[in-house]
Every structure is written in C-alpha cells, then in structure tokens.
Amino acid sequence: MPPTSRRPHGKPRPAQQNRPQAGGGQRLRTVRETSAGGLVLSNLDEPFDQLQAVLIARIDRRGRMMWSLPKGHIETGETTEQTAIREISEETGITGAVVAPLGKIDYWFVSEGRRIHKTVHHYLLKYVDGVLSDTDYEVAAVAWVPLTELPRRLTYSDERRLARTAEAVIADLRSDPDRLARNQAEASRTEPNDYEKAAAARNQRRNEPPPAKSRRRRRRSRRPNAGTRADGGS
C-alpha cells in the first residue's frame, strides 16, 4: 500500500449530530449546503480482498485524525458526478471515473453562528490517473486503504455504512457488465439538472450575510394645530 502523506494542519469536519438548537435564546440562521464525493477504487477487476480506496484525513480541534471520504460543494454549471470527480482530484491528487451511485447522506451542524443542513451525494469511482497528494489546505493526510479495512478506518458511521454498501455495488457491477456501461454513460452527462442548478446557487450564497431586517418606524400621532378640532373638524 502506498505510504500515507501527511501535513501538520487540516480543517476538521464538523461532528455529526441531530438538528441543533440555538442556545441562550439566540436564533441561528439556517443554511442548506449540497456536496458530492465518493469512493475511488484502485481497480475494479482485482480480487475483492485486494481492492484499495482513497481516504483523506483532517485534524479535529482535539488533535485527532478524522478519516473520511473526499467531497466538496457543487459549483455553478456542474453535475453531482462532475463535482465528485473534481473534488476527489483536488483533495487527493487522484482522478477517477464514476461507475455507480452509492447513495446520499445528510446531517446538521452549527458553524460560525449558522445552523447548517448538509446533503452529500456519494459515488463509486474507478482509478484513472494520478498519485496521492495532500496539497489541499484542508487535508492533513491521504492514503490508499484496503477496502476491507474501511469500516474500521472511517470515522463517521454514515460513511462506514456507505463503504459496506460499496461491496454489494461492486458485486452487481461485476455480474452485469451492461449495467456498468449504462452507469458510465449516465455519469458522463455534462448539463446539470434543476436540482443541481439550485444546489449550486445555494452554495454560492452560503457565505453571504443575511439580509438586513427592515425596522418599522412607529407613527407618531400629530398634535392638532390651534383652531383645529382633534376629530378633523374645523
């Protein structure tokens, strides 16, 4: 297995949790984010116990190494498959080709005074080109990890479930070559659908400050002029 590449700093992934509630009576702004990523396999044709997948690690606030699947935000003009390929390449140095969807996960967390609901679309990919690289500033380490070790290596339970799902997806693709060809044809689309366009627009707005609330001015009662009746009569 190629050696793990490490950097001293990394941006931690927020801890998964139930929908957060603001404390102290403070009302948090809710933001929706949509990302895509996935699991890149070394070679679909290798025996199952020899398959490896690319993982990234970030350092959390306690200094712990948190291993996860590479992923990132959908950008304008991208399909979810294109986002997965681009983000995996940026975070690991590895270029892959989508061969099947794995599923999506969603979770809530609080960051910088915002309550964020994040949805991540994951895909199964096969290796095409590249070598491991941790040049992305958010990544502390990258590594090829045996597929059979993913349930023990991955930090987050939802991604461990995806790793177990991958085993069944790989078996299906090997037993049905036509399905593999269909999946690859569908993944090669270049025009985002309405959902992806809306997701990219939301992502683009996620760091914008919330619109200022207009303050209603209280109308002051006008005192009647001398010689004028308060009821409007003269």
C-alpha atoms as one frame of an Amber mdcrd trajectory, in Angstrom:
protein
   0.000   0.000   0.000   1.470   3.440  -0.880   2.579   5.421   2.168   0.270
   7.929   3.787   1.100  11.560   3.079   0.598  13.983   5.958   0.521  17.701
   6.630   0.591  19.317  10.080  -2.673  21.203   9.746  -6.142  20.487   8.423
  -9.673  21.764   8.708 -11.866  19.409  10.774 -15.180  18.130   9.538 -17.949
  19.183  11.932 -19.211  16.440  14.191 -22.448  14.869  13.019 -25.408  15.365
  15.271 -29.130  15.770  15.395 -30.660  19.008  14.261 -29.028  21.610  16.535
 -30.911  24.058  18.679 -29.666  27.527  19.389 -28.626  28.101  22.981 -29.333
  31.068  25.175 -32.403  32.022  23.176 -30.271  33.038  20.188 -31.873  32.316
  16.856 -29.444  30.867  14.292 -29.657  31.387  10.579 -30.360  28.095   8.742
 -28.255  27.349   5.647 -28.548  24.425   3.220 -25.392  23.083   1.575 -25.025
  20.367  -1.072 -21.821  18.456  -1.813 -20.637  15.434  -3.775 -17.769  12.997
  -3.425 -17.141   9.322  -3.199 -15.068   6.205  -3.023 -12.292   5.710  -5.592
 -11.208   2.094  -6.061  -7.750   1.083  -7.227  -9.010  -1.433  -9.800 -12.467
  -2.928 -10.246 -11.008  -6.105 -11.718  -8.839  -7.019  -8.738  -9.932  -9.685
  -6.242 -12.150  -8.130  -3.607  -9.648  -8.588  -0.780  -7.019  -6.705  -2.816
  -9.100  -3.617  -3.602  -7.986  -0.319  -2.095  -9.778   3.015  -1.751  -8.582
   6.592  -1.261  -9.350   8.309   2.042  -8.496  11.747   3.385  -7.905  12.842
   6.963  -8.446  16.110   8.766  -7.318  17.126  12.241 -10.143  17.983  14.613
  -9.981  20.562  17.413  -8.687  17.937  19.820  -5.831  16.984  17.510  -7.386
  13.678  16.426  -7.012  12.307  12.898 -10.505  12.040  11.372 -10.619   9.798
   8.287 -13.377  10.349   5.720 -14.337  10.191   2.062 -13.261  13.162  -0.107
 -16.072  15.539  -1.013 -16.902  19.180  -1.689 -19.526  21.728  -2.696 -21.308
  21.645  -6.053 -20.277  24.641  -8.141 -22.184  26.514 -10.830 -22.538  24.539
 -14.061 -21.592  21.182 -12.516 -23.448  17.904 -12.227 -23.024  15.980  -8.980
 -20.839  13.456 -10.812 -18.552  16.226 -12.100 -18.305  17.685  -8.608 -17.333
  14.311  -7.164 -14.577  13.846  -9.754 -13.218  17.380  -9.310 -13.279  17.376
  -5.516 -11.636  13.964  -5.251  -8.884  15.122  -7.596  -8.340  18.370  -5.664
  -8.237  16.687  -2.259  -6.281  13.532  -3.106  -4.470  14.018  -6.431  -6.352
  11.014  -7.840  -8.572  11.213 -10.929 -11.451   8.760 -11.082 -14.391   7.891
 -13.323 -17.862   7.395 -11.880 -19.187   3.839 -12.251 -22.216   3.864  -9.910
 -24.066   5.941  -7.318 -23.549   4.895  -3.685 -26.255   6.992  -2.056 -26.567
  10.238  -0.147 -26.241  11.229   3.476 -27.335  14.349   5.313 -26.629  15.841
   8.700 -26.919  19.042  10.749 -24.176  21.024  12.436 -23.503  24.530  13.735
 -20.646  26.627  12.359 -19.845  30.329  12.631 -23.214  31.164  14.081 -25.163
  29.279  11.413 -27.243  26.104  11.584 -26.230  24.088   8.502 -28.131  21.224
   6.899 -25.704  19.421   4.601 -26.532  16.825   1.939 -23.719  14.815   0.328
 -24.124  12.693  -2.818 -21.614   9.839  -2.961 -20.436   7.803  -5.953 -18.295
   4.758  -6.594 -15.383   5.558  -8.917 -12.579   3.625 -10.531  -8.992   4.879
 -10.660  -7.956   6.590 -13.908  -4.803   8.582 -13.194  -2.769  10.451 -10.610
  -0.700   9.958  -7.464  -1.553  10.729  -3.854  -1.163  14.390  -2.913  -2.134
  16.349   0.199  -1.583  19.828  -1.225  -5.188  20.843  -0.481  -5.019  23.136
   2.557  -7.996  21.405   4.218  -6.401  17.942   4.071  -3.937  16.657   6.668
  -3.316  13.219   5.137  -4.289  10.994   2.191  -3.890   7.240   1.877  -4.811
   4.121  -0.081  -6.661   1.897   2.398  -7.757  -1.733   1.829 -11.497  -1.816
   1.159 -11.950  -4.430   3.864 -10.493  -2.010   6.450 -12.780   0.931   5.670
 -15.415   0.091   8.317 -12.661   0.312  10.942 -10.776   3.281   9.478 -13.607
   5.663   8.607 -14.516   7.981  11.472 -18.182   8.613  10.680 -20.851   5.925
  10.932 -22.792   7.068   7.854 -19.679   6.723   5.687 -18.956   3.301   7.168
 -22.435   2.264   6.010 -21.610   3.546   2.503 -18.417   1.508   2.497 -20.406
  -1.631   3.264 -22.876  -0.681   0.508 -19.959  -0.483  -1.939 -19.280  -4.192
  -1.523 -22.734  -5.089  -2.893 -22.491  -2.491  -5.690 -19.138  -3.888  -6.832
 -20.539  -7.418  -6.901 -23.504  -6.255  -9.010 -21.261  -4.436 -11.498 -19.051
  -7.483 -11.922 -22.025  -9.732 -12.539 -23.659  -7.352 -15.045 -21.205  -5.639
 -17.453 -24.129  -3.987 -19.251 -25.093  -2.201 -16.068 -21.563  -0.860 -15.709
 -21.698   0.519 -19.258 -25.098   2.135 -18.614 -23.918   3.734 -15.396 -20.839
   5.179 -17.061 -22.922   6.575 -19.913 -25.331   8.246 -17.475 -22.480   9.657
 -15.396 -20.923  11.300 -18.462 -23.720  13.890 -18.739 -22.491  17.460 -18.757
 -25.678  19.502 -18.263 -26.794  19.996 -14.638 -30.440  19.380 -13.835 -32.700
  21.795 -11.962 -31.803  20.309  -8.578 -28.065  20.714  -9.233 -28.510  24.281
 -10.500 -30.464  25.220  -7.377 -27.907  23.489  -5.131 -25.026  25.376  -6.747
 -26.880  28.670  -6.326 -27.475  27.944  -2.620 -23.836  27.014  -2.140 -22.757
  30.251  -3.760 -24.943  32.246  -1.375 -23.953  30.327   1.761 -21.320  32.837
   2.915 -23.312  35.929   2.092 -24.507  37.916   5.122 -28.207  37.538   5.890
 -30.416  40.306   4.536 -30.843  43.186   6.932 -34.221  43.278   8.615 -36.115
  46.484   7.994 -37.185  48.228  11.174 -40.707  49.530  11.179 -40.929  53.079
  12.328 -43.648  53.863  14.813 -46.006  56.513  13.593 -46.201  59.425  15.930
 -49.588  60.979  16.481 -49.824  64.513  15.195 -50.982  67.156  17.633 -53.812
  69.246  16.247 -52.999  72.806  15.334 -54.651  75.605  17.223 -58.142  76.278
  15.958 -58.480  72.787  14.506 -60.583  70.076  16.088 -58.923  66.872  17.089
 -61.510  64.889  15.102 -60.606  66.724  11.916 -63.344  69.289  12.060 -62.609
  73.000  11.779
